[in-house]
Amino acid sequence: MKILKYLFFLILILFIGASVYIATQPSGYTISHSRVIHGNPQLVYQYVANLKNWKDWSFLPGDEAGIHYGDPAVGIGGSYRWKNGEETLTITTTSATPYTHMEQEIAGTEKKKAMLLWEFREQDEHTEVALTINGKMDFAEKARALYYGPPGQKLEPEVHKAFGLIDSIITENLKKYSISIDGITEQGGGFYLYTTTSSRISESSKKIAGQLKDIDTYIRENNIHHTGIPFTYYHSWDRENNAVIFSNGVFTTSRVITDPESNILTGKIDPFRALKVTLNGDTKNLPEAWESAFSYLRERQIAQDSTGPYMEFYPSDASNTPNPAKWVTEILVPVYEINIPPIVE
């Protein structure tokens, strides 16, 4: 009997000692991870901030089939909940500064589990994404941690994997593009505002962006009505010497008398016939789109009108969306012929 009593007290002492030991263990844990994601900050932020995308890369444990999205799923108050075993968890965006910071809270049925702090920093046209997770454990979770290890030990490799998935998904999405031949079209022409420059072919995209910005600023500051979308007019293209001369402009409702001290001029394009080709995707695919246009004309023996305007129009570009996969560029190649002979197989 005494032996049983001693065993009971021994077990009780061990239980109390273990309880005290567990209770004195740290209740909090911190996980930090960062990685450069191949996309601009606006694009990367928008992808991560949309909780509906989390199913493709989330590091949080639980049943994907049981996910329920809140309304909204993006921005402050955006949320989704899911099952992790018998427990229902909810993640909610509590603070958001577009393109730079985002804070989120993970809560269980009755208590807060963790806080997530996201930071997005531009780095060489890409984005360094940093995530800090500050979590809390109750008594039972601290007890489990003694046997299974702290939550961070299991979660950290999952966070590392999630960042890799984010990078690969965004990279693959950016690669998506398509080229369509829209056929021979009649272009109306008209008056337009423009500015002209020359550059190396390899540097022309930056020059185009700068000139389009100058045109847009001039139009807004002078309240000028325009009728079209921004374009590039190529005057010459010397691949051998890596040289190009081009104008950037936009059509206007009438002839505009510009400020003599400005580098913005007024011009007129007469109506012309052209092959239209549309590129949906990053402008880095423009060389392939232009070659598709030239191949189409060669195969059908349609002569180019070298005196006409070779043009690119930008219905959707970086000023509309940060995602290059959603950019739209329309190419116009001036031609003489309108009757298209069949291709001889």
RADA-V704345 format. One record per residue. N is the residue number from 1. RES is the residue in one letter. SS is DSSP state (@ for helix, = for strand, . for the rest). PSI is psi in whole degrees, -180 to 180 (* if undefined). OMEGA is omega in whole degrees, -180 to 180 (* if undefined). Layout:
n->(N,N)
res->(RES,RES)
ss->(SS,SS)
psi->(PSI,PSI)
omega->(OMEGA,OMEGA)
//
This chain:
n->(1,2,3,4,5,6,7,8,9,10,11,12,13,14,15,16,17,18,19,20,21,22,23,24,25,26,27,28,29,30,31,32,33,34,35,36,37,38,39,40,41,42,43,44,45,46,47,48,49,50,51,52,53,54,55,56,57,58,59,60,61,62,63,64,65,66,67,68,69,70,71,72,73,74,75,76,77,78,79,80,81,82,83,84,85,86,87,88,89,90,91,92,93,94,95,96,97,98,99,100,101,102,103,104,105,106,107,108,109,110,111,112,113,114,115,116,117,118,119,120,121,122,123,124,125,126,127,128,129,130,131,132,133,134,135,136,137,138,139,140,141,142,143,144,145,146,147,148,149,150,151,152,153,154,155,156,157,158,159,160,161,162,163,164,165,166,167,168,169,170,171,172,173,174,175,176,177,178,179,180,181,182,183,184,185,186,187,188,189,190,191,192,193,194,195,196,197,198,199,200,201,202,203,204,205,206,207,208,209,210,211,212,213,214,215,216,217,218,219,220,221,222,223,224,225,226,227,228,229,230,231,232,233,234,235,236,237,238,239,240,241,242,243,244,245,246,247,248,249,250,251,252,253,254,255,256,257,258,259,260,261,262,263,264,265,266,267,268,269,270,271,272,273,274,275,276,277,278,279,280,281,282,283,284,285,286,287,288,289,290,291,292,293,294,295,296,297,298,299,300,301,302,303,304,305,306,307,308,309,310,311,312,313,314,315,316,317,318,319,320,321,322,323,324,325,326,327,328,329,330,331,332,333,334,335,336,337,338,339,340,341,342,343,344,345)
res->(M,K,I,L,K,Y,L,F,F,L,I,L,I,L,F,I,G,A,S,V,Y,I,A,T,Q,P,S,G,Y,T,I,S,H,S,R,V,I,H,G,N,P,Q,L,V,Y,Q,Y,V,A,N,L,K,N,W,K,D,W,S,F,L,P,G,D,E,A,G,I,H,Y,G,D,P,A,V,G,I,G,G,S,Y,R,W,K,N,G,E,E,T,L,T,I,T,T,T,S,A,T,P,Y,T,H,M,E,Q,E,I,A,G,T,E,K,K,K,A,M,L,L,W,E,F,R,E,Q,D,E,H,T,E,V,A,L,T,I,N,G,K,M,D,F,A,E,K,A,R,A,L,Y,Y,G,P,P,G,Q,K,L,E,P,E,V,H,K,A,F,G,L,I,D,S,I,I,T,E,N,L,K,K,Y,S,I,S,I,D,G,I,T,E,Q,G,G,G,F,Y,L,Y,T,T,T,S,S,R,I,S,E,S,S,K,K,I,A,G,Q,L,K,D,I,D,T,Y,I,R,E,N,N,I,H,H,T,G,I,P,F,T,Y,Y,H,S,W,D,R,E,N,N,A,V,I,F,S,N,G,V,F,T,T,S,R,V,I,T,D,P,E,S,N,I,L,T,G,K,I,D,P,F,R,A,L,K,V,T,L,N,G,D,T,K,N,L,P,E,A,W,E,S,A,F,S,Y,L,R,E,R,Q,I,A,Q,D,S,T,G,P,Y,M,E,F,Y,P,S,D,A,S,N,T,P,N,P,A,K,W,V,T,E,I,L,V,P,V,Y,E,I,N,I,P,P,I,V,E)
ss->(.,@,@,@,@,@,@,@,@,@,@,@,@,@,@,@,@,@,@,@,@,@,@,@,.,.,.,=,=,=,=,=,=,=,=,=,=,.,.,.,@,@,@,@,@,@,@,@,@,.,@,@,@,@,@,@,.,.,.,.,.,.,=,=,=,=,=,=,=,.,.,.,.,.,.,.,.,.,=,=,=,=,=,=,.,.,=,=,=,=,=,=,=,=,=,=,=,.,.,.,=,=,=,=,=,=,=,.,.,.,.,=,=,=,=,=,=,=,=,=,=,=,=,.,.,=,=,=,=,=,=,=,=,=,=,=,.,.,@,@,@,@,@,@,@,@,@,@,.,.,@,@,@,@,@,@,@,@,@,@,@,@,@,@,@,@,@,@,@,@,@,@,@,@,@,.,.,=,=,=,=,=,=,=,=,=,=,.,.,=,=,=,=,=,=,=,=,=,=,=,@,@,@,@,@,@,@,@,@,@,@,@,@,@,@,@,@,@,@,@,@,.,.,.,.,=,.,.,.,.,=,=,=,=,=,=,=,=,.,.,.,.,=,=,=,=,=,=,=,=,=,=,.,.,.,.,.,.,.,.,.,.,.,.,=,=,=,=,=,.,.,=,=,=,=,=,=,=,=,=,.,.,@,@,@,@,@,@,@,@,@,@,@,@,@,@,@,@,@,.,.,.,.,=,.,.,.,.,.,=,=,=,=,=,=,=,.,.,.,.,.,.,.,@,@,@,.,=,=,=,=,=,=,=,=,.,.,.,.,.,.,.,.,.,.)
psi->(-44,-37,-43,-39,-44,-40,-41,-48,-36,-46,-40,-44,-43,-41,-46,-43,-44,-40,-43,-43,-46,-42,-30,-5,151,137,-18,160,155,135,132,138,145,156,149,123,136,79,159,158,-39,-45,-48,-44,-48,-35,-47,-38,-22,105,-19,-17,-14,-25,-21,-13,-1,140,-2,134,149,-176,112,-30,-21,20,135,124,145,175,100,175,2,143,-177,129,-12,141,164,155,155,169,134,93,-125,-7,140,126,150,134,132,135,117,-21,143,128,103,129,-1,-44,153,136,141,155,133,124,145,-164,-37,-11,161,136,-45,159,138,130,118,139,138,118,131,137,103,52,3,-165,125,119,126,133,130,126,121,111,161,146,139,-176,-47,-39,-36,-36,-44,-35,-28,-31,-46,-11,158,153,-39,-31,-37,-33,-32,-47,-29,-37,-44,-45,-41,-41,-39,-40,-42,-47,-46,-38,-48,-42,-44,-40,-37,-25,-15,130,162,151,127,139,113,-10,-176,131,158,122,135,-24,-163,-178,149,154,142,165,143,148,173,155,175,147,-39,-17,4,-33,-39,-39,-40,-47,-41,-42,-37,-37,-40,-43,-46,-43,-43,-42,-45,-42,-28,10,48,132,130,157,-3,-167,158,150,165,134,112,121,-38,152,106,91,-36,-39,9,45,142,143,130,160,152,137,-171,141,146,164,-23,176,131,130,112,164,125,-26,-4,155,7,127,169,136,178,135,125,157,144,163,139,153,130,130,136,129,121,109,-172,140,-11,-15,5,-40,-40,-38,-43,-42,-34,-40,-47,-39,-41,-44,-41,-45,-31,7,43,125,135,145,94,-12,-10,174,127,118,155,129,150,78,-31,123,-161,-21,-17,-38,142,-9,108,-27,-18,4,149,127,129,126,137,122,115,138,162,-45,145,-26,121,110,151,153,131,117,*)
omega->(180,180,179,180,180,178,179,-180,179,178,179,179,178,180,-180,180,179,180,179,-180,180,-178,-178,178,180,180,-176,174,-179,175,178,179,177,180,175,178,-174,177,-180,-175,-179,-180,-178,179,-178,180,-178,-176,179,-175,178,177,-173,-179,-177,-176,-170,177,-176,-179,176,-175,180,-177,-177,-178,174,-177,175,176,16,173,-179,175,-178,-177,177,-175,163,179,-177,-178,170,-172,180,-175,174,-179,179,172,-176,175,-175,-179,-179,171,-172,172,180,-174,173,177,-178,179,173,-177,173,-178,-174,-173,177,-178,-174,173,179,175,178,174,-177,-177,178,180,178,178,174,-175,170,180,178,179,174,179,175,-175,177,178,172,-176,-178,-180,176,177,178,-178,178,-178,-175,-176,-179,-179,-179,-179,179,-173,-175,177,177,176,178,179,-179,179,176,178,178,-178,-177,180,180,180,180,178,-179,-178,-175,176,176,179,180,175,-176,177,-179,-178,175,-179,-173,-177,179,178,179,172,-177,170,-171,176,173,180,168,179,-178,-179,-172,-177,178,178,179,-180,-180,-179,177,177,178,179,-179,179,-179,-180,-179,-178,-178,177,-178,178,178,-171,-175,-180,-177,-179,170,179,-179,180,177,-178,-177,-177,-177,-179,178,-176,179,173,-177,174,170,-177,178,180,180,-178,179,179,-178,175,-175,179,-179,-179,180,174,176,-177,176,177,178,175,177,177,-179,179,-176,168,180,177,-178,174,172,-179,-176,-179,176,177,-179,178,178,179,177,180,176,179,-178,179,179,-179,179,-177,-178,177,177,-175,174,175,-174,177,-178,-177,170,-167,169,174,-174,178,179,-180,-176,178,-180,-176,179,-175,-179,180,-180,177,178,178,179,-179,175,177,-177,-178,175,-170,172,176,-174,178,180,176,178,-179,*)
//
